Amino acid sequence: MYKNQMMEKFIHGLFLVLGLIAVGCVLLITVYLVISGIPAIKEIGLIDFLFGKEWAPTTSDPAYGILPFILTSIYGTAGAVVLGVPIGFMTAVFLSKLAPPKVKAVMESAVSLLAGIPSVVYGLVGMLVLVPAIRQIFNVPDGASLLASIIVLAIMILPSIIKMSITALDAVPKEYEDASLALGATPIETFFKVSVPAAKSGIAAAVVLGVGRAIGEAMAVMMVAGNVPNMPNSLFQSVRFLTTAVSTEMSYSSGLQRQALFSIALVLFLFIMMINVTLNFFLKRERT
């Protein structure tokens, strides 16, 4: 009895320490980004930094406006969500509620395999297949564009959305569906009007994870977006994301340019935090 109590206390303490380490890592990253990013914003000016339309840190008259990067990241993430979420959600409903066991096993293995593919492979396939296809189909000078980035990101977020949504749907008690069917609802009505609302928290978490993956991706979009700091005025324009701006220039930057890159990382971090906080707020409000 005494040994069991000691073991429970040890495990409880271990979990507490691991949880504190995870929280501490997030706090350290936050503090580091704030300390590293604020000086450049002070020197450049918050308005000029966030709403400036030109990024030219190496010219004789340097400009540090990141509005093109912000809009590109927003448009790219939104486009990926618009394409990827419906496909991922419907796939999850099919696999969880309608697919035969053998089909479900094969497709879940394929989804897991898709999740394990490195980002650089997505970028390579996109650069060799998708970019030339866009150039040919739409008759544009260069297929490396915002559209190519959206398609690649939509494919990349599918595994996260599908797997987490399946887990949430499988966790819905069978009694809910049995009660709905007993009242005369069809299976499809039951799945979409009973199972899906009951699993909405898990599905929402899957969407948030997908958004985080899309807005934080660097390597794949660097290879298919063209990596040019243009304003995203067209789907067929070469653009640069917040993530690719940091990863492209960090290796050779110095002085104010390097500090500005840390400020970009801080803006990106705040974007992701705002998305999580906003979604959690609405979910909690619905529960109450």
Order of alpha helices (4+ residues) and beta strands (2+ residues): alpha-alpha-beta-beta-alpha-alpha-alpha-alpha-alpha-alpha-alpha-alpha-alpha-alpha-alpha
